[in-house]
Amino acid sequence: MGKGTMGRGTKKSMNHSMREHDELDKEFFEKKIEKLENEDMSIEEILKARADSSHITDTSSVISNKYEDMSRTTVEEILRSLADDGHKRKKEKLEYKDMTIEEILRARADGSHNTDTSKVIPKKFHRANKNSPMEMSSKVRVSTFREVIQVPKKLVRDPRFDSLSRGTFDPDGFKKRYSFVFDEEYPKEKERLKMLIKKSKDPNVVEESQKQISSMDKQIKSWSRKSVESEILSEHIKKEREAAKKGKQPYYLKKSEIRERKLIKKYNELKAVGKLDSYIEKRQKRNASKDHRYMPYRRSDKNTQE
């Protein structure tokens, strides 16, 4: 008797648990069916249904058929299908990320759920104002082969190396233009510095002034030497041009010949002024001092006795 009552109790509890399990399965499958129905609906229909509080769809006619089909599937298949749905939804979210709501609705309207934005009408980019550049989305990848307006490269011009600024050096023109510096300005500056050396008691000022005077003397000497050489060459070129007109071959002076002609010219100038004798004496003394360095010294008496 006890066994019979226990058997009935266990049967009742088992039936109750099975009923609860069936109800839970039914709720689960109803939600699944609702999800499937929503997937068949477009976004516009879902939004309209939710707006008028008719989101709960009539599933009574569909439950019997779909419940029977789904009851045959195992729990593993249901979980696998749910996982696939989740993966698809994530993928759709990523695909819809760069699209506007209008583009998504337009893609879903024909039931194709196409997320390819290349076939959809592209978004028109706008400017903040007419002078600003076109605003492009940072999410859209820029193609490598894009049309860009090629701005001409700005060329930097250095006048030192420009063909227009480079010309031929004219020594005669240079001599005419800058002869006043060596003939007038430097002698005046030398006199001023000499007066400064006499008056100044600062050794640094005196030393600096002496350096400037010696530098000026060197520049004046080099200027006079170059001017003499240019005069000799210009005279020689004139003669050679006249000879070339007569059919003679041109002759170019050597450095040694230029040096000889310089000495001859200097000799004639000194002779005309009357300073030739004094110049020759100074020259002889200078040469004698040079020769004296190479003369042997006289031996001492100690060395001779030994």
ABEGO torsion letter per residue (X at the ends): XAAAAAAAAAAAAAAAAAAAAAAAAAAAAAAAAAAAAAAABBAAAAAAAAAAGAABBBAAAAAAAAAAAAAABBAAAAAAAAAAAAAAAAAAAAAAAABBAAAAAAAAAAGAGBABAAABBBBBBBBABAABBBBBBAABBBBABBBBBBBBBBBBBBAAABAAABBBBBAAAAAAAAAAAAAAAAAAAAAAAAAAAAABABAAAAAAAAAAAAAAAAAAAAAAAAAAAAAAAAAAAAAAAAAAAAGBBBBBBBAAAAAAAAAAAAAAAAAAAGAAAAAAAAAAAAAAAAAAAABBBBBBAAAAAX
